[in-house]
Amino acid sequence: MYCHKKDYEIRYTDVDVSDNLKLSALLSLMEESACLSAEELGFGYSYLQPRKMGFIMVNWYIKMNRAVKLGDVLSVHTWPIKPGRLIVLRDFELYVGSEKVGVATSRWCLVDLVNFKMLPSAEAFSRPLEYNENRSVDVVNIKVPESVGGELCYSKVVTYSDYDHYNHVNNTKYADFLLDAFGVDEMRNKSFSCVKITYVKQSKEGETLDFYKSTLDDGSIVVEGRVAEDRRVLMQIMFND
């Protein structure tokens, strides 16, 4: 069964105040591995970009057994699942040495980069796809529930450094935006155990994102990024005790 594997040494710039791998850095490493795997399989950026097509992120689900620390060498294993008509699933397993420290799954959709309309996923594949039916996680619903109300924590104006080559806020940037709803002391010595992120709609330069935080009955915390009352991104997160 196909599986792409790559090792990443966790650097000073990848960690937070407690020397734990930041969520945004983890997403960046997994996205890097996803892009390398897609290139290997013939549907990467070099194939899609000249055809004015690209994959954008819809959902993340991440479950961590422990925090990844400064100096660890994180091995990211990833593979695509047999795609649906519109959605392509990609799973991940995360290792430090022989220890499995986490698992993740992600949902992507193919879009026309001129008008950002969704395209059938089959248009991305230049040859029969090598996929893997083994699933890293057993989760029914990876979407974040919409909270009602919530406390306004802060606002953020979208600027140049938030953009990627698709001319919108990169999905990994949202992780920092969402976690900025927490304070430094609130986050000190904490690491996340389970994270869901749902990307609802693009955010563009000059827009003001307002971030609201609420706690659900199960103890998880939902952070939403909105432009006015228009939801753009949602995160549900649980921390280790």
C-alpha positions as CSV (number, residue, x, y, z in Angstrom):
1,M,0.0,0.0,0.0
2,Y,1.2,3.5,-0.9
3,C,2.6,5.7,1.9
4,H,4.8,8.8,1.7
5,K,7.2,9.2,4.6
6,K,9.4,12.2,5.6
7,D,11.3,13.2,8.7
8,Y,11.3,16.8,10.1
9,E,13.5,18.0,12.9
10,I,11.5,20.3,15.2
11,R,13.3,23.7,15.3
12,Y,13.2,26.6,17.8
13,T,10.9,28.5,15.5
14,D,8.4,25.6,15.4
15,V,7.6,25.6,19.1
16,D,5.6,27.6,21.6
17,V,6.4,29.0,25.0
18,S,6.5,25.5,26.5
19,D,8.7,24.1,23.7
20,N,5.7,22.2,22.3
21,L,5.2,22.0,18.5
22,K,2.8,24.7,17.6
23,L,-0.4,23.7,15.8
24,S,0.3,26.0,12.9
25,A,3.8,24.4,12.5
26,L,2.3,20.9,12.6
27,L,-0.2,21.8,9.9
28,S,2.6,23.2,7.8
29,L,4.6,20.0,8.1
30,M,1.6,17.8,7.2
31,E,0.7,20.1,4.3
32,E,4.3,19.9,3.1
33,S,4.2,16.1,3.2
34,A,0.8,16.2,1.4
35,C,2.2,18.4,-1.4
36,L,5.3,16.1,-1.8
37,S,3.1,13.1,-1.9
38,A,0.8,14.7,-4.5
39,E,3.8,15.5,-6.7
40,E,5.0,11.9,-6.4
41,L,1.6,10.7,-7.5
42,G,1.2,13.1,-10.4
43,F,-1.4,15.5,-9.1
44,G,0.8,18.1,-7.3
45,Y,1.1,21.8,-7.8
46,S,3.4,21.5,-10.8
47,Y,0.6,19.6,-12.7
48,L,-2.4,21.5,-11.4
49,Q,-1.2,25.1,-11.4
50,P,-0.7,25.4,-15.2
51,R,-4.2,24.0,-15.6
52,K,-5.6,26.7,-13.3
53,M,-6.7,24.1,-10.7
54,G,-5.8,23.6,-7.1
55,F,-6.7,21.7,-3.9
56,I,-8.0,23.7,-1.0
57,M,-8.4,22.5,2.6
58,V,-11.9,21.8,3.9
59,N,-11.4,20.1,7.3
60,W,-8.7,18.9,9.7
61,Y,-9.0,16.3,12.5
62,I,-5.9,15.7,14.6
63,K,-5.6,13.4,17.6
64,M,-2.3,13.6,19.6
65,N,-1.1,11.1,22.2
66,R,1.5,13.5,23.5
67,A,3.1,16.8,22.6
68,V,5.9,16.9,20.0
69,K,8.8,18.7,21.6
70,L,11.7,20.9,20.5
71,G,14.5,18.6,19.1
72,D,12.2,15.7,18.3
73,V,12.4,14.3,14.8
74,L,8.8,14.0,13.6
75,S,8.2,11.4,10.9
76,V,5.1,12.2,8.9
77,H,3.4,9.3,7.1
78,T,0.7,10.2,4.6
79,W,-1.5,8.7,1.9
80,P,-4.6,9.6,-0.1
81,I,-7.8,7.6,0.4
82,K,-9.9,6.6,-2.6
83,P,-11.5,10.0,-3.6
84,G,-15.2,10.8,-3.8
85,R,-16.8,12.8,-6.5
86,L,-15.9,16.2,-4.9
87,I,-13.9,15.4,-1.8
88,V,-10.4,13.9,-1.5
89,L,-9.4,12.4,1.9
90,R,-5.8,12.2,3.1
91,D,-4.7,10.5,6.2
92,F,-1.6,10.9,8.4
93,E,0.3,9.0,11.1
94,L,2.9,10.9,13.2
95,Y,5.9,9.2,14.7
96,V,8.9,10.1,16.9
97,G,11.2,7.2,16.5
98,S,9.0,4.1,16.8
99,E,6.4,5.9,19.0
100,K,3.2,6.8,17.3
101,V,2.5,10.3,18.8
102,G,-0.6,11.2,16.7
103,V,-2.9,10.6,13.8
104,A,-4.8,13.0,11.5
105,T,-7.2,13.1,8.6
106,S,-8.0,15.9,6.2
107,R,-10.6,16.7,3.6
108,W,-9.7,18.7,0.4
109,C,-11.6,19.8,-2.6
110,L,-10.5,20.7,-6.1
111,V,-11.3,24.2,-7.4
112,D,-11.0,26.2,-10.5
113,L,-8.5,28.9,-9.5
114,V,-10.1,31.5,-11.7
115,N,-13.5,31.5,-10.0
116,F,-12.9,29.2,-7.1
117,K,-15.8,26.9,-8.1
118,M,-15.6,23.3,-7.0
119,L,-14.5,20.7,-9.7
120,P,-14.9,16.9,-9.8
121,S,-11.9,15.5,-8.1
122,A,-11.2,13.1,-11.0
123,E,-10.1,16.1,-13.1
124,A,-6.9,16.4,-10.9
125,F,-5.5,13.0,-11.7
126,S,-3.2,12.6,-14.6
127,R,-3.1,8.8,-14.2
128,P,-4.8,6.2,-12.0
129,L,-4.4,7.2,-8.4
130,E,-2.3,5.1,-6.0
131,Y,-4.3,5.2,-2.8
132,N,-4.5,3.4,0.5
133,E,-7.7,2.2,2.1
134,N,-6.1,1.9,5.5
135,R,-7.5,4.7,7.8
136,S,-5.4,6.4,10.4
137,V,-8.5,7.4,12.4
138,D,-11.9,6.1,13.1
139,V,-14.0,9.2,13.4
140,V,-17.6,9.7,12.1
141,N,-17.9,13.5,12.0
142,I,-14.8,15.8,11.7
143,K,-16.8,19.0,11.2
144,V,-16.8,21.6,14.0
145,P,-20.2,22.3,15.6
146,E,-21.3,25.9,15.3
147,S,-21.4,27.6,18.7
148,V,-24.1,29.9,19.7
149,G,-22.9,33.4,20.8
150,G,-19.5,33.1,22.5
151,E,-17.2,35.8,23.9
152,L,-15.5,38.2,21.5
153,C,-11.8,37.7,22.2
154,Y,-10.1,39.9,19.6
155,S,-10.1,41.1,16.0
156,K,-7.5,40.6,13.2
157,V,-7.2,42.5,9.9
158,V,-6.1,40.2,7.0
159,T,-2.8,41.5,5.6
160,Y,-0.1,40.6,3.0
161,S,1.8,38.1,5.2
162,D,-1.4,36.0,5.7
163,Y,-1.7,35.3,2.0
164,D,-0.6,32.3,0.0
165,H,-0.2,31.6,-3.8
166,Y,-4.0,31.2,-4.0
167,N,-4.5,34.8,-3.0
168,H,-6.4,34.1,0.3
169,V,-5.4,33.3,3.9
170,N,-3.4,30.1,4.0
171,N,-5.1,27.4,6.1
172,T,-2.1,27.1,8.4
173,K,-2.3,30.8,9.3
174,Y,-5.8,30.3,10.7
175,A,-4.3,28.0,13.4
176,D,-2.3,30.9,14.9
177,F,-5.3,33.3,14.5
178,L,-7.6,30.8,16.3
179,L,-5.1,30.1,19.2
180,D,-4.6,33.8,19.7
181,A,-8.0,33.7,21.3
182,F,-6.1,32.3,24.3
183,G,-3.6,34.2,26.5
184,V,0.0,33.3,27.1
185,D,-0.5,32.3,30.7
186,E,-3.7,30.3,29.7
187,M,-1.6,28.3,27.3
188,R,1.6,27.8,29.3
189,N,2.4,24.1,29.8
190,K,-0.7,23.1,27.8
191,S,-0.7,20.9,24.7
192,F,-3.6,20.0,22.5
193,S,-5.0,16.5,22.5
194,C,-7.7,16.8,19.9
195,V,-8.3,19.4,17.2
196,K,-11.0,19.9,14.6
197,I,-10.8,22.7,12.1
198,T,-13.5,23.6,9.5
199,Y,-12.8,26.1,6.8
200,V,-16.0,27.7,5.7
201,K,-15.1,30.5,3.3
202,Q,-12.1,32.4,2.1
203,S,-10.9,35.5,3.9
204,K,-9.3,38.3,1.8
205,E,-6.9,41.2,2.4
206,G,-8.5,44.1,4.3
207,E,-11.3,42.1,5.9
208,T,-11.6,42.1,9.7
209,L,-11.9,38.7,11.3
210,D,-13.6,38.7,14.8
211,F,-12.8,35.7,17.0
212,Y,-15.3,34.3,19.4
213,K,-14.7,31.6,22.1
214,S,-17.2,29.4,23.8
215,T,-17.0,26.2,25.9
216,L,-19.2,23.1,25.0
217,D,-20.7,20.7,27.5
218,D,-17.9,18.1,26.9
219,G,-15.3,20.6,28.0
220,S,-14.0,21.3,24.5
221,I,-13.6,24.9,23.4
222,V,-14.9,26.3,20.1
223,V,-13.2,29.3,18.5
224,E,-14.9,30.9,15.5
225,G,-13.6,33.5,13.1
226,R,-16.3,35.7,11.6
227,V,-16.4,38.7,9.3
228,A,-19.5,40.5,10.6
229,E,-21.8,37.5,11.2
230,D,-20.4,35.5,8.3
231,R,-18.5,32.5,9.6
232,R,-15.1,31.9,7.9
233,V,-13.3,29.3,10.1
234,L,-14.1,27.2,13.2
235,M,-11.9,25.2,15.5
236,Q,-12.9,22.8,18.3
237,I,-10.0,22.0,20.6
238,M,-9.3,19.9,23.7
239,F,-6.2,20.1,25.8
240,N,-4.2,17.5,27.8
241,D,-4.7,17.7,31.6
